[in-house]
């Protein structure tokens, strides 16, 4: 086995043949077996195998874009489960983007945030209020409510409003850290949810616990995007922007400042890093990604209420970051995808299958151990096992490797320039 593994690692041609055979086989399986969730998951698994290959990053990106934009939608579009597959894929993209935003705060800057779902809610309600009749309760003009054409603008507005909220949260909590910071952010998340739940009087802004319905779907060139397969491409485009921004930030001066603050604030400050500005930027940028996805979520669901933004959702996003590997962009993507698919697809399908066996009389499961009640238990056990055997996450963060000789040459050149000046 070790010889085969070593051969594959050294032979890129063998890797290419293996990944092509796997993609073709799983794609054909999904094309022929449209109702097979296993076949759909195996096709998605090809993205992870592609990540493990030793190809250039450009080749990996082109291959991944082809699989996501063309292959998966086509091979899964031949049956009745198409919209279901696209719905799961869309939600995976939304949660991956949110997890990457939280990874900036928790993984890179080391600021434990348990109220991250609040920024998601702020983005969702920003679009929902101004695009429905809810806005007429406090603004009386023919300009409102806005149509679905405003969705594209509100993606940026929602991100901006969430970023401002992140800064407002960060200013008073910069003096606390660790457990106390977690408690404060948890309280912030609950405050936002309770405010939206009770902001139906004296002026009805959010319609309270009843939620806001009739949120318009996005419109582009007169074409309404209402189906899951259409939202899939919207989320995919935004996710690409988020991944590009996060990877650029991670290796930038700001990203190195976040890591320095995470490791030791005193040492970071002694090296000239402005702690307040660095932390506030982490809160703002992370919150903006969540706010953008909140706008997409509200337009996709066409209905939101405070129960969609509970503390459990914040904990779930944090679990995605920890499970994948804090500070690791590929790890967070993997962790978010696994948690979302496990919750929405795998455990649900297993529950339905066991319930059907119980109804058919094949097996008899006690009421206390029914799959519906044990679903969270199974999910928790999976997370515990991963935490035991992979404490650093599924794909731990790796520091960027720098050639020692290049570093010496750069330092020498800078020294010569300093002397000449």
C-alpha positions in Angstrom: 0.0 0.0 0.0 2.8 2.4 0.9 4.5 1.7 -2.4 1.3 2.4 -4.4 0.8 5.6 -2.4 4.4 6.7 -3.0 4.1 5.9 -6.7 0.9 8.0 -7.1 2.5 10.9 -5.2 5.5 11.0 -7.6 3.6 10.2 -10.8 1.3 13.1 -11.9 0.1 11.1 -15.0 -1.1 8.3 -12.8 -2.9 10.9 -10.6 -4.6 12.4 -13.7 -5.7 9.0 -14.9 -7.1 8.0 -11.5 -9.0 11.2 -11.0 -10.4 11.1 -14.5 -11.6 7.5 -14.1 -13.1 8.3 -10.7 -15.0 11.4 -12.0 -16.3 9.6 -15.1 -17.4 6.6 -13.1 -19.2 8.5 -10.4 -20.7 10.9 -12.9 -22.1 8.1 -14.9 -23.5 6.5 -11.8 -25.3 9.7 -10.8 -26.6 10.1 -14.4 -28.1 6.6 -14.4 -29.2 6.5 -10.8 -30.8 9.9 -10.3 -32.3 9.0 -6.9 -29.0 7.8 -5.4 -27.7 10.1 -2.7 -24.6 8.0 -2.5 -23.8 8.6 -6.2 -24.3 12.4 -5.6 -22.0 12.4 -2.6 -19.3 10.4 -4.5 -19.3 13.0 -7.3 -18.8 15.7 -4.7 -16.0 13.7 -3.1 -14.0 14.1 -6.4 -13.3 17.7 -5.4 -11.5 16.5 -2.3 -9.5 14.0 -4.3 -8.6 16.8 -6.7 -7.3 18.8 -3.8 -5.0 15.9 -2.7 -3.4 15.7 -6.1 0.0 17.4 -6.8 -1.1 19.4 -9.8 -0.5 23.2 -10.1 -3.1 25.3 -8.4 -4.3 26.7 -11.7 -5.1 23.2 -13.0 -6.9 22.3 -9.8 -9.0 25.5 -10.0 -9.9 25.0 -13.6 -10.9 21.3 -12.9 -12.9 22.3 -9.9 -14.8 25.0 -11.7 -15.6 22.6 -14.5 -16.9 20.0 -12.1 -19.0 22.5 -10.1 -20.4 24.6 -13.0 -20.9 22.0 -15.7 -20.5 18.4 -14.6 -22.5 18.2 -11.4 -25.5 20.3 -12.7 -25.7 18.3 -15.9 -25.4 14.7 -14.5 -27.8 15.4 -11.7 -30.4 17.2 -13.9 -31.9 14.0 -15.5 -34.3 13.1 -12.6 -36.8 14.4 -10.1 -34.1 14.8 -7.4 -32.3 17.6 -9.4 -33.7 20.5 -7.4 -33.1 18.7 -4.1 -29.4 18.2 -5.0 -29.0 21.8 -6.1 -30.7 23.0 -2.9 -28.3 21.1 -0.8 -25.3 22.3 -2.9 -26.6 25.9 -2.6 -26.8 25.7 1.2 -23.4 24.1 1.3 -22.0 27.1 -0.5 -23.8 29.6 1.8 -22.4 27.9 4.9 -18.9 27.5 3.4 -18.8 31.3 2.8 -20.0 31.9 6.4 -17.5 29.5 7.9 -14.7 31.2 5.9 -15.9 34.6 7.4 -15.8 33.1 10.9 -12.4 31.6 10.2 -11.0 35.1 9.9 -12.3 36.0 13.3 -11.6 32.7 15.1 -9.0 30.9 13.1 -6.7 33.8 12.0 -7.3 36.5 14.6 -8.0 34.1 17.5 -11.2 35.9 18.7 -13.8 33.4 19.9 -17.1 34.6 18.4 -20.3 32.7 19.4 -22.7 35.2 18.0 -21.7 35.1 14.3 -25.2 34.2 13.1 -26.3 37.7 14.1 -24.5 39.2 11.1 -26.2 36.6 8.9 -29.6 37.8 10.3 -28.7 41.4 9.7 -28.0 40.8 6.1 -31.1 38.7 5.6 -33.4 41.3 7.3 -31.8 44.2 5.4 -32.9 42.8 2.1 -36.2 41.4 3.4 -37.4 44.7 4.9 -36.7 47.0 2.0 -37.9 44.6 -0.7 -41.3 43.8 0.8 -44.3 45.8 2.0 -42.7 45.9 5.5 -40.8 49.0 4.5 -44.1 50.9 4.0 -44.7 50.8 7.8 -42.0 53.5 8.3 -41.2 54.9 4.9 -44.1 56.3 2.8 -43.0 56.7 -0.8 -43.7 55.1 -4.1 -40.0 54.1 -4.5 -40.5 51.3 -1.9 -40.8 48.3 -1.8 -37.9 47.5 -4.1 -38.1 44.8 -6.8 -35.9 41.8 -7.3 -33.5 43.9 -9.4 -32.2 45.4 -6.2 -31.0 42.1 -5.0 -27.6 42.5 -6.6 -27.1 45.9 -4.9 -28.2 44.6 -1.6 -25.6 41.9 -1.6 -23.1 44.7 -1.1 -25.4 46.7 1.2 -26.0 43.7 3.4 -22.3 43.0 3.6 -21.6 46.7 4.4 -24.3 46.9 7.1 -23.0 43.6 8.7 -19.5 45.0 8.6 -20.6 48.1 10.4 -22.3 45.9 13.0 -19.1 43.9 13.4 -17.2 47.1 14.1 -19.9 48.2 16.6 -19.6 44.8 18.3 -15.8 44.9 18.3 -15.3 48.4 19.8 -16.8 47.6 23.3 -15.4 44.0 23.5 -11.8 44.7 22.6 -10.9 44.8 26.3 -12.0 41.2 26.9 -10.6 38.0 25.5 -11.0 34.2 25.7 -14.1 33.0 27.6 -15.3 36.5 28.4 -15.2 37.4 24.7 -17.2 34.3 23.9 -19.9 35.2 26.5 -20.1 38.8 25.1 -20.5 37.7 21.5 -23.0 35.1 22.5 -25.0 37.7 24.2 -24.8 39.9 21.1 -26.2 37.1 18.9 -29.1 36.6 21.2 -29.8 40.3 21.5 -30.0 40.6 17.7 -32.4 37.7 17.5 -34.6 39.0 20.3 -34.6 42.5 18.8 -35.8 41.2 15.5 -38.4 39.0 17.3 -39.8 42.1 19.1 -39.3 44.8 16.6 -43.0 44.7 15.5 -44.0 47.5 17.8 -44.5 50.4 18.2 -43.5 50.5 14.6 -43.6 47.2 12.7 -40.1 46.8 11.2 -39.6 43.1 11.2 -43.2 41.7 11.7 -41.9 40.0 14.9 -42.2 36.3 15.4 -44.5 36.0 12.3 -41.5 36.7 10.1 -41.4 38.4 6.7 -42.8 36.6 3.7 -43.1 37.4 0.0 -39.4 38.3 -0.3 -38.8 38.8 -4.1 -36.5 36.5 -6.0 -33.5 38.2 -7.7 -34.1 39.4 -11.3 -31.5 39.8 -14.0 -32.3 41.2 -17.4 -36.0 40.5 -16.7 -35.3 36.9 -15.9 -36.4 35.8 -12.4 -34.1 33.4 -10.5 -36.4 31.4 -8.3 -35.2 27.7 -8.6 -32.4 26.1 -6.6 -30.3 25.4 -9.7 -30.4 29.1 -10.5 -29.4 30.2 -7.0 -26.7 27.6 -7.1 -24.7 29.6 -9.7 -25.3 32.9 -7.7 -23.9 31.3 -4.6 -21.1 29.7 -6.5 -20.0 33.1 -7.9 -20.1 34.7 -4.5 -18.3 31.8 -2.9 -15.5 32.1 -5.5 -15.1 35.8 -4.6 -15.0 34.9 -0.9 -12.4 32.2 -1.3 -10.2 34.5 -3.4 -10.5 37.3 -0.9 -9.7 35.0 2.1 -6.7 33.4 0.5 -5.3 36.8 -0.5 -5.9 38.1 3.0 -4.3 35.1 4.7 -0.9 35.7 3.1 -1.1 39.5 3.2 0.4 41.8 5.7 -3.0 42.0 7.4 -3.3 38.3 7.6 0.1 37.9 9.2 -0.9 40.6 11.7 -4.0 38.6 12.6 -1.8 35.5 13.2 0.6 37.5 15.3 -2.3 38.8 17.4 -3.6 35.3 17.8 -0.3 33.9 19.0 0.7 36.8 21.4 -0.9 40.2 21.6 2.0 41.7 23.6 4.6 40.5 21.1 2.4 41.7 18.2 2.0 45.2 19.7 5.7 45.4 20.4 6.3 44.8 16.7 4.2 47.8 15.7 0.9 46.0 15.0 -2.1 48.2 15.9 -4.3 45.8 18.0 -7.5 47.8 17.8 -7.5 48.3 14.1 -6.4 44.7 13.4 -9.2 43.2 15.5 -11.8 45.5 14.2 -10.9 44.6 10.6 -11.2 40.9 11.5 -14.7 41.5 12.9 -15.8 43.7 10.0 -14.5 41.5 7.1 -15.8 38.3 8.6 -19.2 39.8 9.3 -19.4 41.2 5.8 -19.2 37.7 4.3 -21.9 36.5 6.6 -24.1 39.5 5.8 -23.8 38.9 2.0 -24.9 35.3 2.4 -27.8 36.5 4.6 -29.1 38.5 1.6 -28.9 35.4 -0.6 -30.5 33.2 2.0 -33.5 35.5 2.4 -34.0 35.8 -1.3 -33.8 32.0 -1.7 -36.1 31.1 1.1 -38.5 34.0 0.3 -39.4 33.9 4.0 -37.4 34.6 7.2 -38.2 34.7 10.9 -36.1 34.9 14.1 -36.1 31.1 14.5 -33.7 30.8 11.5 -30.9 32.6 13.5 -30.6 30.8 16.8 -27.6 30.2 18.9 -27.5 26.6 17.6 -26.7 28.0 14.2 -23.8 30.0 15.5 -22.4 26.9 17.3 -22.9 24.8 14.1 -20.8 27.3 12.1 -18.1 27.3 14.8 -18.1 23.5 14.7 -17.5 23.7 10.9 -14.3 25.8 11.5 -13.0 23.7 14.3 -13.8 20.4 12.5 -12.0 21.5 9.3 -9.0 23.1 11.1 -8.9 26.6 12.4 -6.9 28.9 10.2 -7.0 26.5 7.3 -9.0 27.7 4.2 -9.2 24.2 2.6 -10.0 22.7 6.0 -12.8 25.1 6.7 -14.3 24.5 3.3 -14.2 20.7 3.9 -15.6 21.0 7.5 -18.5 23.3 6.4 -19.3 20.9 3.5 -19.2 17.8 5.7 -21.4 19.3 8.5 -24.0 20.7 6.1 -24.2 17.5 4.0 -24.3 15.4 7.1 -27.2 17.4 8.6 -29.2 18.0 5.4 -28.6 14.9 3.4 -26.9 11.9 5.1 -28.6 11.8 8.5 -31.9 12.7 6.9 -31.7 9.9 4.3 -30.7 7.4 7.0 -33.6 8.5 9.2 -36.1 8.1 6.3 -34.7 4.7 5.4 -34.9 3.4 9.0 -38.4 4.8 9.4 -39.5 3.0 6.2 -38.0 -0.3 7.5 -39.9 0.2 10.7 -43.2 0.9 8.9 -42.6 -2.2 6.7 -42.1 -4.3 9.8 -38.5 -5.3 8.8 -37.1 -3.9 12.1 -38.6 -2.6 15.3 -36.9 0.5 16.8 -38.1 1.6 20.3 -39.6 5.1 20.4 -36.8 6.4 22.6 -34.3 5.3 20.0 -36.2 6.5 16.9 -33.9 7.9 14.2 -35.6 11.3 14.4 -34.7 11.7 18.0 -31.2 10.2 17.6 -30.2 12.3 14.7 -28.5 15.0 16.8 -26.9 12.2 18.9 -25.4 10.6 15.9 -24.1 14.0 14.6 -22.6 14.7 18.0 -20.8 11.3 18.1 -19.3 11.9 14.7 -17.9 15.2 15.9 -16.5 13.6 19.1 -14.7 10.9 17.1 -13.2 13.5 14.8 -12.1 15.6 17.7 -10.4 12.5 19.3 -8.6 11.2 16.3 -8.0 14.6 14.4 -7.7 17.2 17.2 -6.1 19.7 14.8 -8.9 19.3 12.3 -9.4 17.3 9.2 -7.0 19.6 7.2 -4.8 21.5 9.7 -3.5 24.9 8.8 0.0 25.0 7.3 2.3 28.0 7.5 3.6 29.2 4.2 7.0 27.8 3.4 9.7 30.3 2.5 13.0 29.4 0.9 15.8 30.3 3.3 18.2 31.4 0.5 15.5 33.7 -1.1 14.9 35.2 2.3 18.6 35.9 2.8 18.9 37.4 -0.7 15.9 39.7 0.0 17.3 40.8 3.3 20.7 41.5 1.7 19.2 43.6 -1.1 17.1 45.6 1.4 20.2 46.1 3.5 22.2 47.4 0.5 19.4 49.8 -0.4 19.3 51.1 3.2 23.1 51.7 3.1 22.9 53.5 -0.3 20.3 55.8 1.0 
